[in-house]
């Protein structure tokens, strides 16, 4: 992730102050300060519209537990993104997503496309990367699809990209590893597992929690230690033990390019625009 800092702490302070004055806060994607709107009192609430349970829910979000990700089949669909080869530093994360061509990965748009200079070149996807080992090969990115809103003005609501990777030894990446399904319009509260590669580590981390609504176009999850390098990490739900795959409903990115605190991450909401982007990438 490229935008991590102290902004989230200020956001919590704003939220607590809003609770004391009967207001709710919702940060707009791409903005620095949240907007504030008054909420009328409802039955069973205090004079300010807040009861004890609502206040505790606002300031005491459940935080997931982050661990080293084991080398499982599901985690093997996730890989680090490098420039040129696996000898340098990895700076983002991506994962295999189901496609007719059997050759597609999903990541954050800011990992692969800079609106000022265009598509980043010489990128490779290394699934299952661990301590310098490349157990499932090195897969060059050969075509990238991002939304025009991202190309034109880095629209945080479309910080999503699909990329075709080059076949290796006559086989496509999905033939080798399998793939997660793409999930769109799944709502805001979804139990997911987020797996990715911090830039400072050569092993992936993973955390399970339930997402929440950051805004109408952004999801939020509270999981610690998701620092730079975890942009593009898939948010996977509905794990199927038979197929040993799940459904991707988000990737770290979007608001603040994924978050300015390592303990809270965001994703552009996977809705109709992401479905249209996927259709372009696979069409």
N, C-alpha and C positions, 0 to 999 in steps of 0.2 A: 504494500500500500504506500502511496506517495504522500498522503496528507494525514499525518498523525501528530497530535499535540495536546494542548491543554484545553481545547475548546469544549470537550464533553463535560468537564467539571463545571464550567460556567453554565452549561445547559441544565445540569442538575440543580444548581442554585436558582436559576430562573423558574424551574418547575416547582421547587419548594415554595418560593415566593408567590407563585401563581396559586398554589394550593391554599395559602393563607388568605388570599384575597378573592377566592371564588372564581378564578380564571383557569383556563386550560391552555397549554402551549402546544404548538405543532410546528416544527421547523420545516420551512419550504426547501425542497431540493435545490442545492446550489446557492442558497442564501447563507449568510453568516449568523444572523440573529433570528430566533423564532418569532412567529407572529403570535399575538395574544388576543383571545376573544373571550367575552364574558359568557358564563354558562348559567342559565336560570336554575334556581333551586328545584329539586324534585322531592317527592315524598320520601320521608325517612332520612333526609339529609339535614345538616346544620343550616344556620341562617346564611352561611356563605355557599351552600350547595355542596359541602363536603362532609361525609361521615368518616368515622375512624377507618373503616375498611377501605374506602376509596383513597384516603390519604396514604395509608400504608402501601397500597398497590402502586401509587404513583412514585413514591420515593424508595421503595424497597423491591425493585425488580429482581427476579431470580437470575442468578448468574450461573452459567454452565461451568463444568469442570473440564479443563483442557489437559490432554495427555498426549504422549507420543503415539502416533498412529501405527498400529501393527501392520505387517505386510500381508494383508488379506486381499481377496479377489476384488472386493469393493474398493478398497483403498488403492489398489493397483490401477484403477481407472483414472486416478489423479496423478498429475505429474508437474514437475517444475519446468518453467520456461527460461531458456538460456538464449544468449546470442551466439550463433555459429555452431557451438558444440558444448558438451557437458564439462569442459575443462575450466570454464570461467565461473562467474557468479550468476546464480539464478535470481531473477528479479520479479517473477510473477508465477501464478499457478493456473493450470487449465485441467480439463477433464474430458473424457470421451463421451459424446452424446450420440444417440442412435440416429442413423441416417441411411437413406437408400444406397448411397455410395460407400457406406461403411468406413468413411474416412474423415469424420467431422469431430472437432473439439469445440468447447465453449469456454470463454474466459471473459475478462473485463475489456471493454473497448480501449480504455486508456493504457492497457498493456501492449496493444498491437497497433494502435493508430493515434498519432499525435495530430490534432487538428491544424497545427501550424506547419508541419512538415510532411504529413501524410503517413502512409503505412510504414511501420518499422520493418527493416529488412533483416535477412539472415537469422531469423528466429527458429528455434527448435523446441520441440515438446519431448520431455523425457519422463514417461510414465513410470511410477514405482521407484523413482530415483531415491537412493539411500546411501549415504556415506561414500559418495563417489561412484557407486555401482549403477549401471544402466541395465537392469535385468530384462527390460522389455524393449530395448532399442532406443534409438534417437530418431525422431520423426520431424523433418523439416516442414515448416509451414509454407504452403505454395499459393494459397489464396485466402484472403481475409474479407469478411463481409461485416460492415458496421452501418448503422442507421445514418441517414443524411443529417439528422439533428446532431449527432455526435461529430460528424465530419465538419459541419458548418460552425457550430458554436459549443462543442463539448457538452451537449445536453445531458445532465446527470440522470435523467429519466431513461436514457438509452445507453448507459455505460455497460453495454453487452456486445460481445463479438463472437462470431462463428468463424472457424478457420478450417480449411481443408489441409490435411497433412499428406505428405508424399508416401506412397506405398514403399515398403521395404521387403526385399527378397520375394517380390511377387505377391505380397499379402498386405491387405489394408489393416489399419490399426484396430478396427472393430472386430475383424476376423481373429486377431491375436488376443485381444483383451475382453471383448464384449463392450457394452455401452449402457449408460443410464438413459432413460427416457427423458424427453423434455416435458415439463409440466407448466401449463399456463392457466391463468385465472383460477388459482387455487385458494385465494383468500389471503388474509393477513396473519392469522394465527395457525401456524403449521409446525408440527414437530419435525426438526431437521437435524442432520449431522453435517458439520462444516469441517472439511479437511483441506489443509494447504501447507505450503512451504514457506516459513519465515526465511527471509534472506540471510539471517545470521545462523541458520541451522541446516545441516545436511540430512535431516530426517523430517518427515511431515508430522504435523500435529493435528488433533481432531477434538471436537467438542460437540455435544448434543444439547439442544435447548429448543424452546418454542419461539418462533418469530413473533414480532408484534408490528403494528402499523406505525411507521415513522411519519408517513403522509400518504395521501391517496396513491402516490406513484413510487413509494419507497418502503422497503422492509427494513427491520432492525433486528439484531440479535445481540445478546449479551454473553460473550465468551472471552475469557482473558487471554492475553499474550498473542493476539493476532496482529503482528507488527508488519513492517515492510517486507514485501515478497508474497504475502498472502492474497493480494488482489487477484481476483479470478477464481478463488477457491469456491467449489460448488456447494450449494445448500441442498442436501439430498434427503428426500422423504420417501415413505412407502417402500422400504427395503423388502424385497421378495427373496426369501431364503431358497426358493426353488431355482430362480434364475441368478441369484446372488447379485442383483443389481437393484437400483432404485430410480427415483424420479428427481431431476434437477429443477428446483423452483426459484433459484436465485444464484448469483455469484457475488462475491465481495467486490463492491464497486458502488457507483451511484453517488449518493450524497457524500460530499467531502472526499470523493474518489475512494470511498470505502470506510472512511472514519478517521478522525484525528485523535482518537484514543485507542490504544491496543485492546481495551476491554469491551468496546462496543463497535460492531461492524454493521454496514448497510449494504443493501442491494437494490438496484432498480427493480421495480415490480414486474414480474413476468406476466404481461397481459397480451392484448391483441397486437401491439406493436412488435413485441418480441416474437410472437408467432409469425408475423409477416416477415420479420428479418430472417428467421429460420427458413421460411419458404423461399426467400431469395437465395439463401446460401445453398439450398438443396435443389433448387429449380433448374 
